[in-house]
């Protein structure tokens, strides 16, 4: 996946599905309010509100979100005070702190990460069966 493409490689955002751009919330920047995006967002600052709809969300080591997160793929290095829903994958780096519930298909938790909440795995083939059961029954 290329983060940068020539303008001629993108679809017109008025008429089709344009590949959404990378948005960066730099260190020292504070946003109050919800963020709704379909692209990739890198947060090194502070968000006072929810972040929803992102294809990818990356929260830097010194970044903070005080609200809920709902994105396709989520990488957390900083602090989240709110629930996280990662449709595909969640990675909690060693510096991550999550104070809230987590829903995801796949999770990677590195040593040192802290979770103060419930972790729920969804869409797992054995989710409805017991230990040792196959998806067929």
Secondary structure as UniProt FT lines:
FT   HELIX           7..9
FT   TURN            13..15
FT   STRAND          22..25
FT   TURN            27..28
FT   STRAND          30..32
FT   STRAND          35..36
FT   STRAND          40..43
FT   STRAND          46..48
FT   STRAND          51..59
FT   TURN            61..62
FT   STRAND          64..65
FT   STRAND          69..76
FT   STRAND          79..81
FT   STRAND          84..92
FT   TURN            94..95
FT   STRAND          97..99
FT   STRAND          102..109
FT   TURN            111..112
FT   STRAND          114..116
FT   STRAND          119..121
FT   TURN            125..128
FT   TURN            131..132
FT   TURN            135..136
//
